[in-house]
Amino acid sequence: MNKVYNFGSKTIPLLSEAGGKAKALIETTNAGFPVPDGLVLTVEFFAAWTDKIKKTEEWKSLLSDVTKDKCDDLKTLAENLTFDKEQRLLLSDELKNINSDIYAVRSSSPEEDLEGTSFAGMYETFLGVTPDMLEKFIARAFASMLDYRVLEYKAQHNLCLANTKIAVIIQKQLYSAISGIGFSVNPQNNSYDEVMINASFGLGEYVVGGKVSSDHYIVNTAQNKITSKKIKDKKIALHIHKNGGTTESVCDHPDKQALTDDQILELANLIKECESYYGKPVDTEWAYENDRLYLLQSRPITTCFPVYKELLSKPNERKELYLDIVKMSQGFQWSMSELGCDIFCELISKAKQGLFPIGRDGAVYGCHGRVYILLGNLGRILGESNVKKIISSVDPSFTKVFSSFVFKNYFPKHRPPKMKGIVGKSFMLGARLSPSMISAAIDFDKTINDYYKTTDYCLKKLDSLRNSKENFIGQINAAFEVFNIMVSKMMPILLAVNATSSLMKMFHDKSLEDDILALNMDLKGNPTSEMGYKQVELASFPEFIAVNSFEEFSRKLNNRGFSAEFTGVYNEYMRLYGCRGIGEIDIASERTYENLERFYTILKQINISDNALIKVQERKKAAYHRLLNQAKKIGKEKKFIKLAKQLQWMGLREHPKYMYVYAVDVLRHNALKIAEKFVSDGRLNRVEDIFFLTREQIEKGQNNKNINIGLFVNEEKKMRLKR
């Protein structure tokens, strides 16, 4: 293992030898990028120092308990280490290859700049280091691996402290006239056609650290055109002192554009070349010295969202604005299975009665486990204000996000093919639903009863599909037919949702908002709340409390060891809620009935003596009486009672999701049966791989026994790994 690598070395060191920063500098030097001369003292170069640190009692104590005092003591010890004869000779020989009398010294950790970690600002950089001070600053850069921020971060992210090590970069110091950072993808709008550059006078440390308001440039690289320039008041700058170190100065012309237009375009081209070299978006640090451009650092970008090729617009084409509906409405970060994504898109289309057609020229688009609303296409039909209202109704926080957004920039010039006729369909749907809306307003109780009668019928219809022999697409269509049946019966949900805003208007300036919000707790018709009550009921049975392990619980279930009463409640729970689970909208997600050990743990964790549901009921009852008294004072008692009654059923807005989860569970059961047949035929490796397929691919496999559908699975897995 080498102890020193020159940047011009044809042998690229391992990440574990030189750290991410040094490895990248050697790679980009070899690729012909204008990197200032330099070398890296590898982890092996510092092996004796590292061993000495790790043999101390302080280090052994720190491994079990990271504290600032322990880190500071070890850091002081490391800063006072000195080179042995071999280290000094190696360094002296290699420095001859760097044409400089002053240096920049930087730490380079094997864990720094790894994707998934961010040690930004934790490791040390020293600028303007003179030859006589070099050994001292190398020791300080080495010691930065023991900084409390570094070791605490590692401990929090389960990185192995025992493997702590570091390399150190020594590089020709530039007397930078202009410096800054650049992104090959615009992190503000995720545009892959745009490079974003921040620039200021002097060294780049003030730009990176945010100590100066830097110029901001946007370059459309597809057109090789500067599309935006924001020139800031750059009052101060950091420069290299002629005797070493740095000095701060006041800029003579702070409002002058830092880079010329030609330099901006030259830099944008360099940044895109870095992206092309790495095959992924990058952020860079750069500098100009004597009008010559240098690349100081290039690494994978962490501030943009990775985009699949299916979502990328071609250069100079209109950009689409995607809204991740799963992340926004369901709250989980991970991607769904391909089949789950496919089915969820179908649900949106069916539930919205064709107003949200599927496809790139429609309103909803599924891709590799994510489901997106195409806001540009939707806005072209509904208009900017209506799109904002729709989004904000789902998540109010988006009101602020989109307040400064120019939606029209994302609208297609012509109405997308699948969006034609949407306005007419929406009017027809409104006309179709008007009678039920009027009926709901006149007799709310009757419409609630009608809704439940309809959903009971739909649940039986879904149950009848279990173990269906029909092709899988036919099963999906039959399952989702229930949403067409349910749509005309969902008016009570709309009235209940509107009741909150109506109450807010009624008690405007009455300082009763908290009480109105209290009425929104523990709502009727919410399957999740009802499921919670059932869990409390099960957990409260003395015979369940007496169970001490899952093994005992499982044994008693299998051997009918529980009472008929407990067994009845348990079976009813599994009939209604066994279909639920973590990530339940995804057909690939495990269900409660498939993991009884987790369900047992949930029940055991319920505090039946101090349950929150009881406290919520008490708070809600008190809030209702305060609001009723206020309504009487303002002569709106009857209206309040009517709105409060409607509001209590707002939990029903969660019911359609429950129906979807129930339908997905039926389809999951059937998909696994199909997968078992594919596996037995030798056309699929694992039963679970069925979830990497689309519904069309599954049907192809059902219709043609000669198709090896495992090939579809492999392609999908490869695509996800590329992201």
N, C-alpha and C positions, 0 to 999 in steps of 0.2 A: 504494500500500500504506500503510495507516494505521500511525502510530507509537505511538498510544495508543488503547486501547479501554476505555471505562467498562463496568462489569458490566451496566449497564442498556441498553447499546447494542443496537439492534434488528438490527444487522448482526453475524452470528456470524463471527468470524475463522477463517481456515484454521488447521489444526494447525501448518503450517509457519511461521505468523506469530506465534502466541501460545503454542504448546505445549499439551500435553494437559490439564494441570491448569487453566490459565486458560480454555481453550476450554470445558471442562466447567462452570466457575463461571459463565461468561456464559450458557451454555445453560440451566442450572438457574435462574439469576436470571430469565431471560426466561420460563421455564415457570412462574414464580410460587412457587418454593421459597424458604424463608426464609434467603437467603444474605446475610451481612454485606456492606455496601457495599465496593466496591473498584474497582481498575483494573489493567490490565496494560500494561506498557511492552514493546512488541513487539520482535521480532528486528530490525526496521527501525530502531527507536529506538536500538539499540546498534550499528548498522552501522559507524559510524566507529570505535568501540572495537574491534569484531571485526576490522576491516581492519587496525588498528594492531597488534593481536596477531599476525595472520597474516602480516605483513610482516617479522617479526623472524626472525633466524637460528635462535633457539631453537625457534620453531614449526616451521620447515622441518626441523630436526634431529629434532624430536619425531615428525614424521610417519613417519619411517623406523624409529624406535626409541623406544618409550614407556618412560620411566624416571621414578621419583619425583622425582629432582633437577630434571629438565627441567620437569616439571609444577609443582613448587613455585616455580621461578623465574618461570615465566609467570603463575602465580597471583598472586604478589607484585606483578608488573607490572600486572596487571588490577585488583587491589585499590586501587592508587594512581592509577587514571584518574579524571579529573574531568569534570563536565558542561560542555558548551559553552553559549553563551547560549541557543540554540534549545531544547536539551534542558531547561534550567532553567526556561524560560518555559512550555513544554508541561506539565511536571510541576506547576508552580505553579498553572496554570489548572485542570488536572484534579483536583487535590487539594481544590479548593473544593467538589466534588460529594460528598466523603466527610465525613460528619459525625463527625469524630473528631479528637482531639488526640494520639493515639498509634496506632501502626500495627504490623501484622505484615507482614514482607517475606519472600516465598518465590520460589524459582527455579521456572521452568516451561519445561521443555525440549520441543522438538518430538518427541523420541524417548522421553521419559519417559511411562510409563503406556500405551505402545503394547502391544497384545496380543502376547505372544511375547517381550517384554523386561521386565526388572525392575530399575529403578535405585533400588529402595527404600533410603532412608537415605543416598544418595550426594549428592543436591543439598541446598543449604542452606536453612534456615528461621530467621528471626530474629524474636523476639517482643519486644513492649514497646519499639518503636523510636520515639524522640521526633523531632519535626520537625527539630531541629538536627543530628541524627545520621542523617537519612534518606539523604542522598546517599552517605555512607560505607557504609551497610549495603546499599544497592542495588548498589554496586560489588562488595561481598563476595559478594552473591547472584549477580551476573554472573560473577564469577571462579570460582564453583563448577563451571562447565562445564569448567574446566581441572584439576579435582581428579584426582589419580592414579587413584583408584578408578573414576571415571567413564571416563576414557580407556582404562584397562587393560581394563575391561569391554567397551567398544566394540571394542577390538582383538581380544579373545578371541571376540567374537560377529560378527566381520566387518562391523561397522557402519563407515561411511565417516568417518574422522577429519577429513578435509578439510571436511566439511559441519558441523562443530561450531558450534553457535550456541545462543542462549538468550534467553528472555523473562523478565521479572520481575514478580511480582504484588505490589501494595501494597493492603492490605486493612485495614478498620477492626479494631482490636484489641479483642477481647472480654475482659471481666474474668470469665472463666468460673468459675462456681461448681461445675459438674459437667461433665465431658467424657468422650469415649470414642470407640469405634468400633462399627460395626454391620454385620452381613452379612445380605443378603436371603435367602440360602440357608444353612442350618446346615452349615458346613464339616466338622463332626465326623461327620455321618451322611448328608450330601448331601440332606437333606430340604428340598424346595421349599416345604413348608407351614410351615417354622419360620424365624424370625428369631433370630439370635444377637447379643447385645449385651454389650459389656464397658464398664464405667463406673467412674469414680473421681472424687474431689474435685479441684477446680482445673483446670488446663490439661490437654489431652489428650496432650501430648508424653510424659508418664510412662507413659501407657497404651500408646501406640504403640511406645515404646521398651522396654517391659517392665520399667520401673524400679519399678513398684508392682504389687502383687497386686490386680487390679481385680475388682469384682463381675461375676458372670456370670449373665446372664438368657437364658432361652429362651422365645419367644412362639410359640404356635400361631396363626398369622394366620387360618387358616380358621375357627377358633373364637373368635378375638379373646381368647385366654386365655393367661395366663402359666403355663407348665407346669413351669418349673424356675427356682429362684433359689439361687445360691451366693454368700453374702455373705462377702467376704474382709476381712482385717485391713489396712486401707489406712492405714498409719502415717504416710506423708508425702504432701505435695501441692506442686505448683508453681503459683505465682500471679504475676500481673503486679505489679511494684513501682510504687508511685505516682509515682516519679521516673524511670520507664523501666526496661527490663530485667525480669528475673524473679527471684523469690526462693523458696526452698524453706522450707516450714514443717511442723511436726508437727501432725497432725490431732487435734482435741480428742476426737472420737468415731470412732476408726478402724473400729470394727465396725458402724457405722450403715449402713443400706442407702442407697447413694448416690442412687438414683432412687426416687421414689415409684411405686407400682403404676400410677397414672394416667399418670405421665410415661413409664414403660416402654411402655405401650400406645400413647401418643401417638407416641413415637419409632419403634416398630415399624411404625405406619401410615405415617410419613414415609419410612422405608426401603423399604417395599413400593411406595410411590408413585414413588420413584426408580427402582426396578426396572421398573415399568410404563412409565415415561417412556423408559428406554433400551432396553426390550425384551429385557433379559438380566439375569442376577444381578449385583448390585453390592455393593461394600463401601463404607462411608461413614465419615466423621469428622464429629462433631457436638458441640454444646456448649449448655449452658443458662446464660443470663445474666439475672439478675432474673426467674427463672421462665419465661423465653421461650426456646423451642427454635430453634436455628440449625443450618443445614447448612453445614459447612465444606468438605466434599469428597465427591465421588461418582465412582466409577470401576468398570469391569468387574472382577468378582471373579476372582481367580486361584487360589483355594484350594478350589474345588469342581469336580467332574467334570461336564462338560456332558452333559445327558441328552436323548435324542430324545423326541419327544412320545409315541411308542409305549410308552416305559418309564415315563412319569410316571403316578403314581397320582392319582386325582381327590382334591380336598380332602376331608379327614376319612375317606378310605378307608384300608384297611390298606396299609402301605408294603411293597414287595417288597425283598428283599436280593439284589442281583445280584453274582455272582462272574464276572469276565471270564476265561473258561477259556483263551482263546487267549493272553492276556498272561501268565497264570500258568503254563501248561504249555509254551508254545512260546517265550515270552520276547521276542517283538517287539511294539513299541508301536503300529505303524500298523494301521489298519483293513484287513481283507481286502476283496476285491471282493464285491459282492452275491452273485454266483454261488458264489464260494468259501465264503462264510458259509453259504449255503443247503446246499451239499454237505457241509460239515463238520458241520452239525447232523444231517444224515442219517447220517453216519458214526457219531456218538456214539450215536444211537438204535439203529442196527444192531449196533454193537460191544457195546453194553450189553444186547442181546437184548430190547429193549422196556422195560427198567427205567427208561430216561430218555426218556420221551415228549417230542415237540417241541410247543411252544406255550406261551402265557402261563399256561394251566392245566395245564402239564406240568412237566418238570424242566429242559429246555434250550430256550433261545429265542435265535434269531438276529435281529439288527437292524442294518441299514446297516453291515455289515462287522465287527460284533462278535458274539461268541457267549457267552451268559451261562448260568450254572447258577442256577436260581431256588431259592435256599437255603431260603426260607420254605416253599415247596411240598414240597421234599425233606424238610425237617425235620419237617413235619406227618406224614409217613409213617414216616420212619426214627428220629425222635427227635433231640434236640439233640446228645447225645454221639456218636452214630454219624455225623452230618454232620461234626462236628469231626474225627473220625478220618479220614474220607474225604478231607477237604481237606488235613489235615496230612500224609497219606501222599503227596500230590502235592507239597506244598511245606511242609516242617517249620516255616518261619518264621511260618506262619499260626497255629500253636499259641499263640504269644504274642499275636498280633493279636486272636484270638477268645476269649482267656481271660476278658476282662471284658465280652464281648458277650452281651446278653440275647436269644438267638435266638427265644424264645417270643413276643416282641413282633412278630415277622414271620410267625408261623404263621397260616394262614387258619383260620377257625373250623370250616369243613367241608372234608372231603377234596376237592381239586380233581378234576373229572370224569376227566381223563386219568390221574390218579394212582391211581384205584381199581383194585384187583386187583394192585397192585405187589408187595405182600408175598407173595401167593400165587405170583406169577410167579417171585419170587426163590427160593422154596423149590423150585419145580419145576425151575428152572435148576440149583440145587445138587444135586438128585437126579439130574438128567441128567448132570452132570459128575462125580459121585462115582466111577463106575467108572474113568474115565480118571485121576482123582486117585490112586486106589489103585494103578492100573497104573504110574503115574509113580513112585510111592514104591517099588514092587517092582523095576521094571526101567527105570531112568532112561535108559540108553543107547537102549533101544528107543523110548521116547517121543520122544527127540530125533530119531531117524531118521524116525519117523512124522510129526513136525511138518514136517520138511524135505520129505518126500515130498508132504505136503498142500500146502505153500506152492509147490512146483514146479508142482503141478497147477493151483493158483490163478493163478500167473503166466501159464501157458499159456492159461488161460481168459480172463484179462485181455487178453492179446495178440490173442486171437481177436475181441475187440470193436473193435479198431482199424479205423476206416473203416466201422463198422457203419451200416446204412441205417435202423435202428430209430429211433423217436422218442427224443428225448434223455432223457426220464424213464425210458423202458425201458432205455436204456443205463446210466443210473445204478443202477437196481435190479439189473441183471445184474452190474454191476461190484461192487456191495456184497454180492452174494450170497456172494462169497468169504469174507466175515467170518463169515457163518453157518456155513460149512464149517470155518473155522479154529478157532472157539471151543472145540470139544471137544478140540482138539489142543494147547491152550496151557497145559496143566498144568505142564510143565517150567518155564515162566516164573514161575509162582507159587512153586514149590519153590525156584527160584534166588533170588527176591526174599526169601523167608523165611530163606534160609541165612545172610545177614549177621547178622540179629538173633539167630539161634541160636548163631552163633559168638561174638557179643558176650556172650551169657549164659554160654557155656562158659568163656570166659576172663575172667570178671568179676573185677575187682580184680587182674588180672595185668599191667596197664599195656601191653597189646599192641594197643590200639585202632588205632594207626597202622599196624601190620602187617596188621590185618584190612582196613583201608581200602586198603592197598596191593594186597591180593588183588582189590579191586574195579576195578583198572585193567586196561586192554587185555583186555576180556572177550570170550569167544567168542560168536559169533552176533550181534555188534553190526555192522549194515551200515555205520555211519559209520566204525568202525575198519577194517573190511575195505576200504572205499573209500579210506581214508588209506594203507593198505599198497599198494593198486594205484597210487595217485598217486606214491608213492615209487618204485615199480618203473618206472613210465613215465619219471619224472624222471631215473632213474639210467642209462637207455640212453645210451651214448656218442654215438649218432647224434642223439639229442635234445639232449644237452648242446652239441653242435656247432652247433645252430640258433641264429641270432642275432636273429631277429625273427619276429613273428607272421606277417608276409607270407610269409616263407620257410617257416614251419611249415605254413601253409595251402596253399601251392603244392605242397609235398611230399606232403601228404595227398591232394590232388586228383589229383596226377600219379603216385601210387603210388611215391613216391620213398623211402619208408621200407622197412625190411626186413620180411619176412613175419612175423618174431617180434614186432617192435614193433607192426606193424599188427594182429596177432592180439590182443595185450594191450590195445591201444587200442580195438579193436572190442568186446572183451569188457567193457571199462570202460563204454563208451557204452551197451551193451545193458543192463547192470545198474544203472549210476549216472548215465547221461545224463539221467534223469528228475529229478534232484535240482538244487537251486539255492537261492538266498536266498529266504526266505518260501515254501518249497516246498509247504506244505500248502494254499496258495491257488492255485486253478486259473489265476488271472490272472498268476502269477509266471513269469518267464522260466526256462527250463530250461538245463542245461549245454550240451546239444547245439545250443541256439539261440544261444549266445554263446561260441563257441570261443576268442575273443580273451581273455576273462576266464579260461577254463580254462587256456590257454597261460600266462598270467601267474601263475596259482596254481602250476603245475608248476615254473616258473622260480624261484619264491620258496622252494622246498623246499631245505633244506640237507641234501643227501644224505650229506655227510661227517660230520655231527654230528646225526643224527636222534633226536628225543626218544623215538620208539617203541622204539628199541633200549635206551635207558636205563631205560625203564619196565619192560621185560621183565626186566632184570637186578635191579631193585629188587624186583619182584614175586617172583622166584625166591628171593631172600634172605629175604624176609618169610615165604614158605611154609615154608622149612626151620626158621626160628625158631619158628613156630607149631607145626609138627609135633613138634619136640623138647619143647615145653611140653606138648603133648597126651599124649605118651608118659609124661611125669612124673606126670600126673594120671590116667593109665589110660584115656584117651579117644582113643587113636590112630585106631581104626577109624571112630569117629563123626566125627572131624575130617576124615579123608580123604574120607568120603562127603559131608559138608557143603561142603568146599572144591571138590569136583568139581561139585556142584550150583551153587555160587556162580559158577564159571567160565562158566556159561551165562546169567548174568544179563543179558548183552548182548542176549539175545533179546527183552527187554522193549522194545527199540527197533525190533524187526523188524515188529510190526504197523503202526507208523507208516510204515516203509519201504514196506510193502505198500499202505498208503493213498496215499502219494506216487506210487507206480507206477500205481495205479488213476486217480488224478487226472490224471497225465500222459496216459493214454489218453483220458480224457474231455476234456482240454484240446485234444488233437489233433482230436478229433471236433467239439468246439464251434467251433473255428476254421474247420473245413470248413463247418459250418452257417452261420457268420457270413459267409463268402465268398458263399454263396448269397443271404443276406439283403441284402448290399451290392449284388450284381449285380441284385437285384430292385428296388433303390432304396428298401428299407425300413429300412436301417441305414446310418449315415454312415461308420463305420469298423469294420473287423473287430474291433478291440480292444473296441468298445463292447458286444460280446456278454457281457462279464464284469460289466456293470452290470445284467444281467437275472437274474431268478430262473429256476429250471428250468421252472416253470409258464408263465412268460411266453415262454420259448423254445418250449415245446411248442405254445402258442397260435399263435405265428408259423409253426410248421411245419404246423399243421392248417388255418390260415386265411390264405391268401395276400393277403387284403384288409386285414389288420391291419398298421398302421404301428408296428412295435415300437420304433422310435426314440423315440416319445413316452414309453415306459416308462423309457428311458435318461435322458431329460431330467429327468423327475421325480426319479429317484434322485440325479442330480448336484445338483439344486437342494437336496434334503434334506441332503446331505452338507455343502454350503456353509453351511447355516443353523446347523450344529452349532457 
